[in-house]
Amino acid sequence: MSFIQDDSMLAFLKSRINVGSSYQIYKDCQQVLTQIPDNQSKTHKHLVGGIKFGLVAFNLMLSLVPPRTLKLLNIIGYSGDREVDLSLLHESASETHINNTVSLLTLLFHYDYIYVAFAVEKVYNSATEDLFLVYLQKFPNCVIFKFFHACSSMLKGDFENAQLKLQKCIFTQNEWKQVHHLCYWEFMWCHILRQDWRQAYHYANLLSQQSRWSKAIYMYSKAIILALLPSDFVKSVSEDINSLFLKVEGLRIKFLGSSVPIEKFVTEKGQRYGATTGWFTAQPLLEFIYAWSGFRVMSKKVELISSWLSIIDRGEDLLQENPRKEYSTDDLSLLNLLKVLCKYEKAEYYFNHVIQKEKLLKYDDYLVPYTYYELGILHYLKGDYASKNHFFVEKNPRGGCQESDQ
């Protein structure tokens, strides 16, 4: 809600400060609940439902932290069993109390965003999808439900349907322009994944002009999309790609003296691509798609994945023919990692190729730990859980991985 009211990243980060005190209030309410007799009144049901929602939502969020950290949090009273929390959240969304709708929205956010970013599970389970459809029928004009409905279509690879639903979401209301910005962001991604560069640029440009969430990310998005468009189009919109890349640094924000990680990432990349030449024009966008889990979304569309694989192969050929001495190992390692996400043939060969180049990487040292992560997911999907645990190793302080017994 803080984000919708003020769609700036600073406001979003500030709201996180209240997380600890908010959780403690829910714990206090739970303690008060033990001292109140259950009188089956509507008020009592609303109170119980609200407390259940709050505690489960926090515990679900905590379940995403690393297991070792979670054990420490358990000692001071926090818990986080994801499957139990999801089940309780679904139960809360199914009951009649004032927080049932918020419970469903939390479920939808978890499945549409958290799972995509951090996990490999399917989008919705059937029970959640059925419950969501009940709410859609009950509240057909709810703009937030319309938005999540569009997101679910996108995650299933149905980009055409997702765009239609996003359009309806925009037409439904004009009071919350921030919701329009959320739709523009999803529109941009639909067009990027479908390789419709002009429309993708259109929405990236709208976001850079209207939204305050992250000017740095929007500027970088414009630059990497324009790199794939004809030079006459770039001139027609009065843009200079190198200038856009170099402007990113001046747009990033700091929170409590620290940069936001994703903004720091695009700033470093902006300086790199803005100050050098000879790079493969699709490379910044390919890396950006990976950073936002776009390849997992595209995995539902075989023909789309094949198209992106062709782009990666073309880039690999170009970089091998005209290597950039300073960045050649980093560039080719990135493409090797992304190639496996498009097809799993010879997957371990390409993964190991990246891992073996670890000491030769000059800038993109994130590639090796993420390669271990993707290799772990590959074994997970094959049902080889022992190997999966072997590859899900901890990162050391400098961003690499601890040596394993591979």
Secondary structure by P-SEA (a helix, b strand, c coil): ccccccccaaaaaaaacaaaaaaaaaaaaaaaaaaccccccaaaaaaaaaaaaaaaaaaaaaccccaaaaaaaaaacccccaaaaaaaaaaaaaccccaaaaaaaaaaaaaacccccccccccccaaaaaaaaaaaaaccccaaaaaaaaaaaaaacaaaaaaaaaaaaaacccccaaaaaaaaaaaaaaaaaacaaaaaaaaaaaaaacccccaaaaaaaaaaaaaaccaaaaaaacccaaaaaaacccccccccccccaaaaaaaaaaaaaaaccccccaaaaaaaaaaacccccccccaaaaaaaaaaaaaaaaaaaaccccccaaaaaaaaaaaaaaacccaaaaaaaaaaaaccccccccaaaaaaaaaaaaaaaaacaaaaaaaaccccccccccccccc
